[in-house]
Amino acid sequence: MHNELPVLRQQNVRVSTLKGPTGWCRINAYGACQIPAKWRDWLLDQTSLTARLQTCCEGNLRVQVISQRVQLPMPSERRILRNLMGSHGLVREVLLFGAGQPLVYARTVMPRMTTRGPLCELRELGNQPLGTWLFAQPSIKRGAIEVARIDGAHMSGIDQEPQRAILWGRRSIFSVREQPLLVTEIFLPAFRELPKFGSGLSAQ
């Protein structure tokens, strides 16, 4: 599959178009073994990433909304959502900051039927973390997690050493009140500087 991310520019933080192919792979038991142990815990965890980051950052997690608008999702997003996706949807892009550094780029694709129906409140999240809202919903369901290794050379505006050019990302479809939304999370270079990264911290 091919994937690309739109240019993000705000407060000297830029995450730009992913120009090369990125294979999103659904992870089975064998595939999980191919992921480095320090990443496996973060990529395959079924609980709230927001809650884990809040713990790692001692509550100092901040959400910066980069963009929120109705647009045509990327081809790979339309494919994974299949018949759940109309021609356009609401796309929300944010950066999650901890200790003043951008740790995670997150992109949420919400079909129109999701934001026009019982989940219309999602349009008004502002700088509130989607994860906090999502995991507070009694009806939440999470589909299979897909993982990708992303060549950082294809994402301009990220300061990184050549040997640290590989970024990891994951995505999955959530369902709340039978309404779908696709959440993609890409771990940025500063994430690896977290004191508890790779320490086996259990999910909170």
Secondary structure, 3 states (H helix, E strand, C coil): CECCCCCEEECCEEECCCCCECCCEECCHHHHHCCCHHHHHHHCCCCCHHHHHHHHCCCCEEEEEEEEEEECCCHHHHHHHHHHCCCCEEEEEEEEEECCEEEEEEEEEEEHHHHHCCCHHHHHCCCCCHHHHHCCCCCCEECCCEEEEEEHHHCCCCCCCHHHCEEEEEEEEEEECCEEEEEEEEECHHHHHCCCCCCCCCCC
